[in-house]
Amino acid sequence: MKRIYGYKGFEVTVELEPVWETAGSVTLLPPRGFVAVVQVRTMGSVGATRPVVAPIRLGATIQQPFPTQAEALMAGYSAGQRVVDDTFAR
């Protein structure tokens, strides 16, 4: 899942990566959680964008993914907002 948000003239992209259990060769279980990958880009003319920071990978804790897609998306968007506010606010 991928969401793109506008924030103060920047584009915050949050893409989710599922985290799968590794209990066997083939499994049909749902993912055990999600990692959010956040990118902040400048909004250019005619849809062109340019990254302003390296992508950031977020989990709920150092060792645990977010349990739901909604939590991962909101944490990713909040992190993108903080990057914009802390880096570019004067």
PyMOL Python script that loads the backbone (N, CA, C, O; Angstrom):
from pymol import cmd

cmd.read_pdbstr("""\
ATOM      1  N   MET A   1       0.843  -1.166   0.000  1.00  0.00           N
ATOM      2  CA  MET A   1       0.000   0.000   0.000  1.00  0.00           C
ATOM      3  C   MET A   1       0.893   1.234   0.000  1.00  0.00           C
ATOM      4  O   MET A   1       1.925   1.272   0.669  1.00  0.00           O
ATOM      5  N   LYS A   2       0.483   2.226  -0.750  1.00  0.00           N
ATOM      6  CA  LYS A   2       1.246   3.463  -0.865  1.00  0.00           C
ATOM      7  C   LYS A   2       0.285   4.639  -0.795  1.00  0.00           C
ATOM      8  O   LYS A   2      -0.750   4.656  -1.461  1.00  0.00           O
ATOM      9  N   ARG A   3       0.646   5.625   0.027  1.00  0.00           N
ATOM     10  CA  ARG A   3      -0.154   6.846   0.136  1.00  0.00           C
ATOM     11  C   ARG A   3       0.769   8.041  -0.056  1.00  0.00           C
ATOM     12  O   ARG A   3       1.916   8.037   0.390  1.00  0.00           O
ATOM     13  N   ILE A   4       0.248   9.066  -0.730  1.00  0.00           N
ATOM     14  CA  ILE A   4       0.999  10.290  -0.954  1.00  0.00           C
ATOM     15  C   ILE A   4       0.200  11.441  -0.348  1.00  0.00           C
ATOM     16  O   ILE A   4      -0.973  11.639  -0.664  1.00  0.00           O
ATOM     17  N   TYR A   5       0.868  12.199   0.535  1.00  0.00           N
ATOM     18  CA  TYR A   5       0.232  13.313   1.226  1.00  0.00           C
ATOM     19  C   TYR A   5       0.975  14.594   0.892  1.00  0.00           C
ATOM     20  O   TYR A   5       2.194  14.580   0.717  1.00  0.00           O
ATOM     21  N   GLY A   6       0.254  15.695   0.805  1.00  0.00           N
ATOM     22  CA  GLY A   6       0.867  17.004   0.671  1.00  0.00           C
ATOM     23  C   GLY A   6       0.990  17.631   2.047  1.00  0.00           C
ATOM     24  O   GLY A   6       0.078  17.524   2.867  1.00  0.00           O
ATOM     25  N   TYR A   7       2.124  18.290   2.305  1.00  0.00           N
ATOM     26  CA  TYR A   7       2.327  18.947   3.596  1.00  0.00           C
ATOM     27  C   TYR A   7       3.274  20.127   3.419  1.00  0.00           C
ATOM     28  O   TYR A   7       4.452  19.942   3.115  1.00  0.00           O
ATOM     29  N   LYS A   8       2.759  21.338   3.610  1.00  0.00           N
ATOM     30  CA  LYS A   8       3.542  22.573   3.555  1.00  0.00           C
ATOM     31  C   LYS A   8       4.411  22.681   2.301  1.00  0.00           C
ATOM     32  O   LYS A   8       5.569  23.091   2.380  1.00  0.00           O
ATOM     33  N   GLY A   9       3.857  22.317   1.157  1.00  0.00           N
ATOM     34  CA  GLY A   9       4.582  22.428  -0.097  1.00  0.00           C
ATOM     35  C   GLY A   9       5.505  21.252  -0.399  1.00  0.00           C
ATOM     36  O   GLY A   9       6.247  21.285  -1.380  1.00  0.00           O
ATOM     37  N   PHE A  10       5.465  20.214   0.433  1.00  0.00           N
ATOM     38  CA  PHE A  10       6.267  19.014   0.220  1.00  0.00           C
ATOM     39  C   PHE A  10       5.336  17.835  -0.028  1.00  0.00           C
ATOM     40  O   PHE A  10       4.145  17.895   0.276  1.00  0.00           O
ATOM     41  N   GLU A  11       5.885  16.781  -0.575  1.00  0.00           N
ATOM     42  CA  GLU A  11       5.148  15.549  -0.803  1.00  0.00           C
ATOM     43  C   GLU A  11       5.702  14.494   0.147  1.00  0.00           C
ATOM     44  O   GLU A  11       6.887  14.165   0.095  1.00  0.00           O
ATOM     45  N   VAL A  12       4.845  13.966   1.012  1.00  0.00           N
ATOM     46  CA  VAL A  12       5.244  12.906   1.943  1.00  0.00           C
ATOM     47  C   VAL A  12       4.646  11.602   1.424  1.00  0.00           C
ATOM     48  O   VAL A  12       3.426  11.440   1.381  1.00  0.00           O
ATOM     49  N   THR A  13       5.519  10.677   1.031  1.00  0.00           N
ATOM     50  CA  THR A  13       5.081   9.378   0.525  1.00  0.00           C
ATOM     51  C   THR A  13       5.319   8.332   1.603  1.00  0.00           C
ATOM     52  O   THR A  13       6.422   8.213   2.137  1.00  0.00           O
ATOM     53  N   VAL A  14       4.271   7.574   1.918  1.00  0.00           N
ATOM     54  CA  VAL A  14       4.380   6.489   2.891  1.00  0.00           C
ATOM     55  C   VAL A  14       4.003   5.197   2.171  1.00  0.00           C
ATOM     56  O   VAL A  14       2.882   5.042   1.686  1.00  0.00           O
ATOM     57  N   GLU A  15       4.961   4.277   2.113  1.00  0.00           N
ATOM     58  CA  GLU A  15       4.723   2.983   1.483  1.00  0.00           C
ATOM     59  C   GLU A  15       4.890   1.900   2.542  1.00  0.00           C
ATOM     60  O   GLU A  15       5.846   1.921   3.318  1.00  0.00           O
ATOM     61  N   LEU A  16       3.956   0.956   2.568  1.00  0.00           N
ATOM     62  CA  LEU A  16       3.993  -0.097   3.575  1.00  0.00           C
ATOM     63  C   LEU A  16       4.604  -1.369   3.012  1.00  0.00           C
ATOM     64  O   LEU A  16       4.320  -1.768   1.882  1.00  0.00           O
ATOM     65  N   GLU A  17       5.440  -1.990   3.811  1.00  0.00           N
ATOM     66  CA  GLU A  17       6.013  -3.285   3.466  1.00  0.00           C
ATOM     67  C   GLU A  17       5.506  -4.304   4.488  1.00  0.00           C
ATOM     68  O   GLU A  17       5.714  -4.113   5.687  1.00  0.00           O
ATOM     69  N   PRO A  18       4.855  -5.368   4.054  1.00  0.00           N
ATOM     70  CA  PRO A  18       4.399  -6.382   5.004  1.00  0.00           C
ATOM     71  C   PRO A  18       5.577  -7.162   5.574  1.00  0.00           C
ATOM     72  O   PRO A  18       6.584  -7.375   4.898  1.00  0.00           O
ATOM     73  N   VAL A  19       5.437  -7.580   6.816  1.00  0.00           N
ATOM     74  CA  VAL A  19       6.436  -8.421   7.475  1.00  0.00           C
ATOM     75  C   VAL A  19       5.796  -9.784   7.651  1.00  0.00           C
ATOM     76  O   VAL A  19       4.793  -9.921   8.352  1.00  0.00           O
ATOM     77  N   TRP A  20       6.382 -10.802   7.008  1.00  0.00           N
ATOM     78  CA  TRP A  20       5.803 -12.141   7.001  1.00  0.00           C
ATOM     79  C   TRP A  20       6.484 -13.028   8.027  1.00  0.00           C
ATOM     80  O   TRP A  20       7.662 -12.850   8.335  1.00  0.00           O
ATOM     81  N   GLU A  21       5.739 -13.975   8.546  1.00  0.00           N
ATOM     82  CA  GLU A  21       6.300 -15.008   9.413  1.00  0.00           C
ATOM     83  C   GLU A  21       7.151 -15.935   8.546  1.00  0.00           C
ATOM     84  O   GLU A  21       6.846 -16.136   7.370  1.00  0.00           O
ATOM     85  N   THR A  22       8.189 -16.486   9.106  1.00  0.00           N
ATOM     86  CA  THR A  22       9.048 -17.407   8.359  1.00  0.00           C
ATOM     87  C   THR A  22       8.977 -18.799   8.991  1.00  0.00           C
ATOM     88  O   THR A  22       9.995 -19.367   9.388  1.00  0.00           O
ATOM     89  N   ALA A  23       7.777 -19.328   9.076  1.00  0.00           N
ATOM     90  CA  ALA A  23       7.578 -20.645   9.711  1.00  0.00           C
ATOM     91  C   ALA A  23       7.290 -21.696   8.651  1.00  0.00           C
ATOM     92  O   ALA A  23       6.184 -22.235   8.603  1.00  0.00           O
ATOM     93  N   GLY A  24       8.245 -21.990   7.821  1.00  0.00           N
ATOM     94  CA  GLY A  24       8.047 -23.006   6.789  1.00  0.00           C
ATOM     95  C   GLY A  24       8.312 -22.459   5.403  1.00  0.00           C
ATOM     96  O   GLY A  24       8.590 -21.274   5.221  1.00  0.00           O
ATOM     97  N   SER A  25       8.221 -23.342   4.438  1.00  0.00           N
ATOM     98  CA  SER A  25       8.516 -22.935   3.069  1.00  0.00           C
ATOM     99  C   SER A  25       7.345 -22.232   2.396  1.00  0.00           C
ATOM    100  O   SER A  25       7.551 -21.301   1.617  1.00  0.00           O
ATOM    101  N   VAL A  26       6.125 -22.661   2.684  1.00  0.00           N
ATOM    102  CA  VAL A  26       4.945 -22.037   2.094  1.00  0.00           C
ATOM    103  C   VAL A  26       3.946 -21.764   3.213  1.00  0.00           C
ATOM    104  O   VAL A  26       3.638 -22.648   4.013  1.00  0.00           O
ATOM    105  N   THR A  27       3.450 -20.547   3.259  1.00  0.00           N
ATOM    106  CA  THR A  27       2.470 -20.204   4.290  1.00  0.00           C
ATOM    107  C   THR A  27       1.399 -19.300   3.704  1.00  0.00           C
ATOM    108  O   THR A  27       1.677 -18.480   2.830  1.00  0.00           O
ATOM    109  N   LEU A  28       0.211 -19.450   4.176  1.00  0.00           N
ATOM    110  CA  LEU A  28      -0.900 -18.609   3.731  1.00  0.00           C
ATOM    111  C   LEU A  28      -1.392 -17.712   4.857  1.00  0.00           C
ATOM    112  O   LEU A  28      -2.523 -17.226   4.819  1.00  0.00           O
ATOM    113  N   LEU A  29      -0.552 -17.492   5.853  1.00  0.00           N
ATOM    114  CA  LEU A  29      -0.908 -16.637   6.970  1.00  0.00           C
ATOM    115  C   LEU A  29      -0.825 -15.169   6.566  1.00  0.00           C
ATOM    116  O   LEU A  29      -0.036 -14.813   5.691  1.00  0.00           O
ATOM    117  N   PRO A  30      -1.626 -14.320   7.191  1.00  0.00           N
ATOM    118  CA  PRO A  30      -1.500 -12.885   6.918  1.00  0.00           C
ATOM    119  C   PRO A  30      -0.181 -12.358   7.490  1.00  0.00           C
ATOM    120  O   PRO A  30       0.434 -13.017   8.329  1.00  0.00           O
ATOM    121  N   PRO A  31       0.257 -11.181   7.044  1.00  0.00           N
ATOM    122  CA  PRO A  31       1.508 -10.642   7.591  1.00  0.00           C
ATOM    123  C   PRO A  31       1.351 -10.374   9.086  1.00  0.00           C
ATOM    124  O   PRO A  31       0.250 -10.116   9.572  1.00  0.00           O
ATOM    125  N   ARG A  32       2.470 -10.438   9.804  1.00  0.00           N
ATOM    126  CA  ARG A  32       2.404 -10.193  11.246  1.00  0.00           C
ATOM    127  C   ARG A  32       2.483  -8.704  11.566  1.00  0.00           C
ATOM    128  O   ARG A  32       2.362  -8.312  12.727  1.00  0.00           O
ATOM    129  N   GLY A  33       2.683  -7.884  10.559  1.00  0.00           N
ATOM    130  CA  GLY A  33       2.731  -6.444  10.757  1.00  0.00           C
ATOM    131  C   GLY A  33       3.257  -5.740   9.520  1.00  0.00           C
ATOM    132  O   GLY A  33       3.401  -6.335   8.452  1.00  0.00           O
ATOM    133  N   PHE A  34       3.543  -4.450   9.695  1.00  0.00           N
ATOM    134  CA  PHE A  34       3.954  -3.617   8.564  1.00  0.00           C
ATOM    135  C   PHE A  34       5.065  -2.658   8.974  1.00  0.00           C
ATOM    136  O   PHE A  34       5.090  -2.159  10.100  1.00  0.00           O
ATOM    137  N   VAL A  35       5.977  -2.408   8.047  1.00  0.00           N
ATOM    138  CA  VAL A  35       7.012  -1.393   8.194  1.00  0.00           C
ATOM    139  C   VAL A  35       6.638  -0.256   7.256  1.00  0.00           C
ATOM    140  O   VAL A  35       6.228  -0.496   6.121  1.00  0.00           O
ATOM    141  N   ALA A  36       6.776   0.980   7.723  1.00  0.00           N
ATOM    142  CA  ALA A  36       6.486   2.151   6.901  1.00  0.00           C
ATOM    143  C   ALA A  36       7.796   2.692   6.331  1.00  0.00           C
ATOM    144  O   ALA A  36       8.767   2.880   7.064  1.00  0.00           O
ATOM    145  N   VAL A  37       7.819   2.941   5.026  1.00  0.00           N
ATOM    146  CA  VAL A  37       8.966   3.571   4.369  1.00  0.00           C
ATOM    147  C   VAL A  37       8.511   4.964   3.949  1.00  0.00           C
ATOM    148  O   VAL A  37       7.588   5.116   3.149  1.00  0.00           O
ATOM    149  N   VAL A  38       9.178   5.986   4.506  1.00  0.00           N
ATOM    150  CA  VAL A  38       8.763   7.380   4.315  1.00  0.00           C
ATOM    151  C   VAL A  38       9.777   8.099   3.440  1.00  0.00           C
ATOM    152  O   VAL A  38      10.985   8.006   3.657  1.00  0.00           O
ATOM    153  N   GLN A  39       9.261   8.820   2.443  1.00  0.00           N
ATOM    154  CA  GLN A  39      10.094   9.671   1.600  1.00  0.00           C
ATOM    155  C   GLN A  39       9.495  11.066   1.584  1.00  0.00           C
ATOM    156  O   GLN A  39       8.279  11.227   1.478  1.00  0.00           O
ATOM    157  N   VAL A  40      10.352  12.075   1.690  1.00  0.00           N
ATOM    158  CA  VAL A  40       9.918  13.474   1.612  1.00  0.00           C
ATOM    159  C   VAL A  40      10.537  14.058   0.357  1.00  0.00           C
ATOM    160  O   VAL A  40      11.746  13.972   0.146  1.00  0.00           O
ATOM    161  N   ARG A  41       9.689  14.656  -0.477  1.00  0.00           N
ATOM    162  CA  ARG A  41      10.139  15.236  -1.753  1.00  0.00           C
ATOM    163  C   ARG A  41       9.600  16.658  -1.884  1.00  0.00           C
ATOM    164  O   ARG A  41       8.587  17.018  -1.286  1.00  0.00           O
ATOM    165  N   THR A  42      10.306  17.450  -2.684  1.00  0.00           N
ATOM    166  CA  THR A  42       9.796  18.775  -3.016  1.00  0.00           C
ATOM    167  C   THR A  42       8.772  18.608  -4.125  1.00  0.00           C
ATOM    168  O   THR A  42       8.899  17.713  -4.960  1.00  0.00           O
ATOM    169  N   MET A  43       7.774  19.451  -4.137  1.00  0.00           N
ATOM    170  CA  MET A  43       6.782  19.435  -5.207  1.00  0.00           C
ATOM    171  C   MET A  43       7.258  20.415  -6.274  1.00  0.00           C
ATOM    172  O   MET A  43       7.337  21.619  -6.033  1.00  0.00           O
ATOM    173  N   GLY A  44       7.571  19.892  -7.443  1.00  0.00           N
ATOM    174  CA  GLY A  44       8.056  20.732  -8.520  1.00  0.00           C
ATOM    175  C   GLY A  44       6.952  21.050  -9.511  1.00  0.00           C
ATOM    176  O   GLY A  44       5.782  20.737  -9.286  1.00  0.00           O
ATOM    177  N   SER A  45       7.337  21.668 -10.592  1.00  0.00           N
ATOM    178  CA  SER A  45       6.370  22.010 -11.632  1.00  0.00           C
ATOM    179  C   SER A  45       6.060  20.784 -12.485  1.00  0.00           C
ATOM    180  O   SER A  45       6.919  19.921 -12.665  1.00  0.00           O
ATOM    181  N   VAL A  46       4.877  20.703 -12.995  1.00  0.00           N
ATOM    182  CA  VAL A  46       4.420  19.660 -13.901  1.00  0.00           C
ATOM    183  C   VAL A  46       4.600  18.260 -13.288  1.00  0.00           C
ATOM    184  O   VAL A  46       4.952  17.313 -13.990  1.00  0.00           O
ATOM    185  N   GLY A  47       4.360  18.140 -11.995  1.00  0.00           N
ATOM    186  CA  GLY A  47       4.404  16.839 -11.358  1.00  0.00           C
ATOM    187  C   GLY A  47       5.784  16.296 -11.046  1.00  0.00           C
ATOM    188  O   GLY A  47       5.898  15.198 -10.501  1.00  0.00           O
ATOM    189  N   ALA A  48       6.842  17.035 -11.377  1.00  0.00           N
ATOM    190  CA  ALA A  48       8.198  16.556 -11.087  1.00  0.00           C
ATOM    191  C   ALA A  48       8.494  16.753  -9.604  1.00  0.00           C
ATOM    192  O   ALA A  48       8.196  17.803  -9.035  1.00  0.00           O
ATOM    193  N   THR A  49       9.076  15.743  -8.993  1.00  0.00           N
ATOM    194  CA  THR A  49       9.454  15.846  -7.581  1.00  0.00           C
ATOM    195  C   THR A  49      10.922  15.489  -7.427  1.00  0.00           C
ATOM    196  O   THR A  49      11.509  14.831  -8.286  1.00  0.00           O
ATOM    197  N   ARG A  50      11.512  15.937  -6.308  1.00  0.00           N
ATOM    198  CA  ARG A  50      12.910  15.648  -6.023  1.00  0.00           C
ATOM    199  C   ARG A  50      13.037  15.284  -4.550  1.00  0.00           C
ATOM    200  O   ARG A  50      12.540  16.017  -3.695  1.00  0.00           O
ATOM    201  N   PRO A  51      13.695  14.157  -4.231  1.00  0.00           N
ATOM    202  CA  PRO A  51      13.851  13.779  -2.826  1.00  0.00           C
ATOM    203  C   PRO A  51      14.695  14.804  -2.072  1.00  0.00           C
ATOM    204  O   PRO A  51      15.655  15.348  -2.617  1.00  0.00           O
ATOM    205  N   VAL A  52      14.332  15.062  -0.816  1.00  0.00           N
ATOM    206  CA  VAL A  52      15.099  16.007  -0.002  1.00  0.00           C
ATOM    207  C   VAL A  52      15.828  15.307   1.133  1.00  0.00           C
ATOM    208  O   VAL A  52      16.771  15.869   1.691  1.00  0.00           O
ATOM    209  N   VAL A  53      15.421  14.103   1.488  1.00  0.00           N
ATOM    210  CA  VAL A  53      16.120  13.290   2.487  1.00  0.00           C
ATOM    211  C   VAL A  53      16.085  11.835   2.027  1.00  0.00           C
ATOM    212  O   VAL A  53      15.276  11.463   1.177  1.00  0.00           O
ATOM    213  N   ALA A  54      16.960  11.026   2.589  1.00  0.00           N
ATOM    214  CA  ALA A  54      16.963   9.594   2.284  1.00  0.00           C
ATOM    215  C   ALA A  54      15.691   8.956   2.851  1.00  0.00           C
ATOM    216  O   ALA A  54      15.155   9.447   3.845  1.00  0.00           O
ATOM    217  N   PRO A  55      15.202   7.881   2.245  1.00  0.00           N
ATOM    218  CA  PRO A  55      14.013   7.207   2.780  1.00  0.00           C
ATOM    219  C   PRO A  55      14.241   6.753   4.224  1.00  0.00           C
ATOM    220  O   PRO A  55      15.348   6.369   4.601  1.00  0.00           O
ATOM    221  N   ILE A  56      13.186   6.805   5.014  1.00  0.00           N
ATOM    222  CA  ILE A  56      13.219   6.427   6.426  1.00  0.00           C
ATOM    223  C   ILE A  56      12.337   5.203   6.611  1.00  0.00           C
ATOM    224  O   ILE A  56      11.180   5.205   6.189  1.00  0.00           O
ATOM    225  N   ARG A  57      12.870   4.149   7.242  1.00  0.00           N
ATOM    226  CA  ARG A  57      12.099   2.930   7.535  1.00  0.00           C
ATOM    227  C   ARG A  57      11.701   2.963   8.999  1.00  0.00           C
ATOM    228  O   ARG A  57      12.545   3.124   9.880  1.00  0.00           O
ATOM    229  N   LEU A  58      10.401   2.809   9.252  1.00  0.00           N
ATOM    230  CA  LEU A  58       9.883   2.872  10.618  1.00  0.00           C
ATOM    231  C   LEU A  58       9.162   1.594  11.007  1.00  0.00           C
ATOM    232  O   LEU A  58       8.422   1.014  10.213  1.00  0.00           O
ATOM    233  N   GLY A  59       9.387   1.167  12.231  1.00  0.00           N
ATOM    234  CA  GLY A  59       8.619   0.088  12.836  1.00  0.00           C
ATOM    235  C   GLY A  59       8.048   0.602  14.144  1.00  0.00           C
ATOM    236  O   GLY A  59       8.415   1.687  14.596  1.00  0.00           O
ATOM    237  N   ALA A  60       7.156  -0.161  14.759  1.00  0.00           N
ATOM    238  CA  ALA A  60       6.556   0.259  16.026  1.00  0.00           C
ATOM    239  C   ALA A  60       7.632   0.375  17.105  1.00  0.00           C
ATOM    240  O   ALA A  60       7.609   1.307  17.909  1.00  0.00           O
ATOM    241  N   THR A  61       8.572  -0.568  17.124  1.00  0.00           N
ATOM    242  CA  THR A  61       9.749  -0.522  17.992  1.00  0.00           C
ATOM    243  C   THR A  61      10.925  -0.984  17.142  1.00  0.00           C
ATOM    244  O   THR A  61      10.769  -1.249  15.950  1.00  0.00           O
ATOM    245  N   ILE A  62      12.085  -1.078  17.745  1.00  0.00           N
ATOM    246  CA  ILE A  62      13.264  -1.493  16.986  1.00  0.00           C
ATOM    247  C   ILE A  62      13.081  -2.891  16.409  1.00  0.00           C
ATOM    248  O   ILE A  62      13.516  -3.155  15.288  1.00  0.00           O
ATOM    249  N   GLN A  63      12.452  -3.781  17.148  1.00  0.00           N
ATOM    250  CA  GLN A  63      12.328  -5.175  16.727  1.00  0.00           C
ATOM    251  C   GLN A  63      10.939  -5.563  16.226  1.00  0.00           C
ATOM    252  O   GLN A  63      10.759  -6.680  15.741  1.00  0.00           O
ATOM    253  N   GLN A  64       9.956  -4.673  16.331  1.00  0.00           N
ATOM    254  CA  GLN A  64       8.580  -5.042  16.011  1.00  0.00           C
ATOM    255  C   GLN A  64       7.975  -4.140  14.928  1.00  0.00           C
ATOM    256  O   GLN A  64       8.173  -2.926  14.947  1.00  0.00           O
ATOM    257  N   PRO A  65       7.243  -4.733  13.993  1.00  0.00           N
ATOM    258  CA  PRO A  65       6.533  -3.917  12.995  1.00  0.00           C
ATOM    259  C   PRO A  65       5.246  -3.346  13.605  1.00  0.00           C
ATOM    260  O   PRO A  65       4.842  -3.723  14.705  1.00  0.00           O
ATOM    261  N   PHE A  66       4.618  -2.436  12.869  1.00  0.00           N
ATOM    262  CA  PHE A  66       3.297  -1.938  13.281  1.00  0.00           C
ATOM    263  C   PHE A  66       2.280  -3.053  13.093  1.00  0.00           C
ATOM    264  O   PHE A  66       2.348  -3.772  12.096  1.00  0.00           O
ATOM    265  N   PRO A  67       1.336  -3.221  14.022  1.00  0.00           N
ATOM    266  CA  PRO A  67       0.375  -4.315  13.895  1.00  0.00           C
ATOM    267  C   PRO A  67      -0.665  -4.108  12.796  1.00  0.00           C
ATOM    268  O   PRO A  67      -1.188  -5.085  12.260  1.00  0.00           O
ATOM    269  N   THR A  68      -0.978  -2.849  12.445  1.00  0.00           N
ATOM    270  CA  THR A  68      -2.002  -2.591  11.431  1.00  0.00           C
ATOM    271  C   THR A  68      -1.485  -1.612  10.382  1.00  0.00           C
ATOM    272  O   THR A  68      -0.535  -0.865  10.618  1.00  0.00           O
ATOM    273  N   GLN A  69      -2.130  -1.635   9.220  1.00  0.00           N
ATOM    274  CA  GLN A  69      -1.780  -0.702   8.152  1.00  0.00           C
ATOM    275  C   GLN A  69      -2.055   0.735   8.586  1.00  0.00           C
ATOM    276  O   GLN A  69      -1.265   1.633   8.294  1.00  0.00           O
ATOM    277  N   ALA A  70      -3.164   0.955   9.279  1.00  0.00           N
ATOM    278  CA  ALA A  70      -3.532   2.310   9.700  1.00  0.00           C
ATOM    279  C   ALA A  70      -2.467   2.907  10.618  1.00  0.00           C
ATOM    280  O   ALA A  70      -2.094   4.068  10.456  1.00  0.00           O
ATOM    281  N   GLU A  71      -1.978   2.127  11.575  1.00  0.00           N
ATOM    282  CA  GLU A  71      -0.947   2.625  12.481  1.00  0.00           C
ATOM    283  C   GLU A  71       0.338   2.943  11.730  1.00  0.00           C
ATOM    284  O   GLU A  71       0.983   3.954  12.008  1.00  0.00           O
ATOM    285  N   ALA A  72       0.715   2.099  10.792  1.00  0.00           N
ATOM    286  CA  ALA A  72       1.929   2.321  10.011  1.00  0.00           C
ATOM    287  C   ALA A  72       1.799   3.572   9.144  1.00  0.00           C
ATOM    288  O   ALA A  72       2.740   4.360   9.053  1.00  0.00           O
ATOM    289  N   LEU A  73       0.649   3.760   8.511  1.00  0.00           N
ATOM    290  CA  LEU A  73       0.438   4.950   7.674  1.00  0.00           C
ATOM    291  C   LEU A  73       0.485   6.229   8.505  1.00  0.00           C
ATOM    292  O   LEU A  73       1.137   7.198   8.115  1.00  0.00           O
ATOM    293  N   MET A  74      -0.198   6.239   9.639  1.00  0.00           N
ATOM    294  CA  MET A  74      -0.230   7.453  10.465  1.00  0.00           C
ATOM    295  C   MET A  74       1.147   7.776  11.049  1.00  0.00           C
ATOM    296  O   MET A  74       1.539   8.942  11.106  1.00  0.00           O
ATOM    297  N   ALA A  75       1.881   6.751  11.481  1.00  0.00           N
ATOM    298  CA  ALA A  75       3.228   6.981  12.009  1.00  0.00           C
ATOM    299  C   ALA A  75       4.149   7.490  10.910  1.00  0.00           C
ATOM    300  O   ALA A  75       4.976   8.370  11.151  1.00  0.00           O
ATOM    301  N   GLY A  76       4.014   6.947   9.711  1.00  0.00           N
ATOM    302  CA  GLY A  76       4.833   7.396   8.593  1.00  0.00           C
ATOM    303  C   GLY A  76       4.540   8.839   8.218  1.00  0.00           C
ATOM    304  O   GLY A  76       5.461   9.620   7.979  1.00  0.00           O
ATOM    305  N   TYR A  77       3.264   9.196   8.165  1.00  0.00           N
ATOM    306  CA  TYR A  77       2.889  10.576   7.831  1.00  0.00           C
ATOM    307  C   TYR A  77       3.375  11.539   8.910  1.00  0.00           C
ATOM    308  O   TYR A  77       3.875  12.619   8.595  1.00  0.00           O
ATOM    309  N   SER A  78       3.233  11.159  10.178  1.00  0.00           N
ATOM    310  CA  SER A  78       3.711  12.004  11.277  1.00  0.00           C
ATOM    311  C   SER A  78       5.221  12.200  11.202  1.00  0.00           C
ATOM    312  O   SER A  78       5.718  13.301  11.438  1.00  0.00           O
ATOM    313  N   ALA A  79       5.947  11.140  10.875  1.00  0.00           N
ATOM    314  CA  ALA A  79       7.398  11.252  10.744  1.00  0.00           C
ATOM    315  C   ALA A  79       7.761  12.184   9.597  1.00  0.00           C
ATOM    316  O   ALA A  79       8.682  12.991   9.723  1.00  0.00           O
ATOM    317  N   GLY A  80       7.047  12.082   8.481  1.00  0.00           N
ATOM    318  CA  GLY A  80       7.283  12.984   7.357  1.00  0.00           C
ATOM    319  C   GLY A  80       7.024  14.432   7.720  1.00  0.00           C
ATOM    320  O   GLY A  80       7.778  15.318   7.318  1.00  0.00           O
ATOM    321  N   GLN A  81       5.960  14.682   8.481  1.00  0.00           N
ATOM    322  CA  GLN A  81       5.659  16.039   8.939  1.00  0.00           C
ATOM    323  C   GLN A  81       6.788  16.570   9.826  1.00  0.00           C
ATOM    324  O   GLN A  81       7.193  17.725   9.690  1.00  0.00           O
ATOM    325  N   ARG A  82       7.291  15.736  10.725  1.00  0.00           N
ATOM    326  CA  ARG A  82       8.378  16.166  11.620  1.00  0.00           C
ATOM    327  C   ARG A  82       9.647  16.482  10.834  1.00  0.00           C
ATOM    328  O   ARG A  82      10.356  17.435  11.157  1.00  0.00           O
ATOM    329  N   VAL A  83       9.936  15.689   9.808  1.00  0.00           N
ATOM    330  CA  VAL A  83      11.111  15.957   8.975  1.00  0.00           C
ATOM    331  C   VAL A  83      10.965  17.336   8.324  1.00  0.00           C
ATOM    332  O   VAL A  83      11.897  18.140   8.345  1.00  0.00           O
ATOM    333  N   VAL A  84       9.806  17.598   7.755  1.00  0.00           N
ATOM    334  CA  VAL A  84       9.582  18.894   7.100  1.00  0.00           C
ATOM    335  C   VAL A  84       9.685  20.030   8.126  1.00  0.00           C
ATOM    336  O   VAL A  84      10.374  21.024   7.894  1.00  0.00           O
ATOM    337  N   ASP A  85       8.994  19.873   9.259  1.00  0.00           N
ATOM    338  CA  ASP A  85       8.992  20.941  10.272  1.00  0.00           C
ATOM    339  C   ASP A  85      10.377  21.171  10.867  1.00  0.00           C
ATOM    340  O   ASP A  85      10.790  22.318  11.034  1.00  0.00           O
ATOM    341  N   ASP A  86      11.097  20.107  11.188  1.00  0.00           N
ATOM    342  CA  ASP A  86      12.404  20.249  11.838  1.00  0.00           C
ATOM    343  C   ASP A  86      13.506  20.663  10.874  1.00  0.00           C
ATOM    344  O   ASP A  86      14.453  21.339  11.275  1.00  0.00           O
ATOM    345  N   THR A  87      13.398  20.273   9.624  1.00  0.00           N
ATOM    346  CA  THR A  87      14.463  20.531   8.662  1.00  0.00           C
ATOM    347  C   THR A  87      14.270  21.834   7.906  1.00  0.00           C
ATOM    348  O   THR A  87      15.237  22.540   7.621  1.00  0.00           O
ATOM    349  N   PHE A  88      13.022  22.155   7.583  1.00  0.00           N
ATOM    350  CA  PHE A  88      12.794  23.270   6.678  1.00  0.00           C
ATOM    351  C   PHE A  88      12.062  24.454   7.299  1.00  0.00           C
ATOM    352  O   PHE A  88      11.907  25.481   6.639  1.00  0.00           O
ATOM    353  N   ALA A  89      11.609  24.348   8.538  1.00  0.00           N
ATOM    354  CA  ALA A  89      10.919  25.464   9.181  1.00  0.00           C
ATOM    355  C   ALA A  89      11.944  26.459   9.715  1.00  0.00           C
ATOM    356  O   ALA A  89      12.924  26.077  10.355  1.00  0.00           O
ATOM    357  N   ARG A  90      11.711  27.699   9.451  1.00  0.00           N
ATOM    358  CA  ARG A  90      12.611  28.756   9.915  1.00  0.00           C
ATOM    359  C   ARG A  90      11.787  29.836  10.578  1.00  0.00           C
ATOM    360  O   ARG A  90      12.337  30.833  11.047  1.00  0.00           O
TER     361      ARG A  90
END
""", "prot")
cmd.dss("prot")
cmd.show_as("cartoon", "prot")
cmd.util.cbc("prot")
cmd.orient("prot")
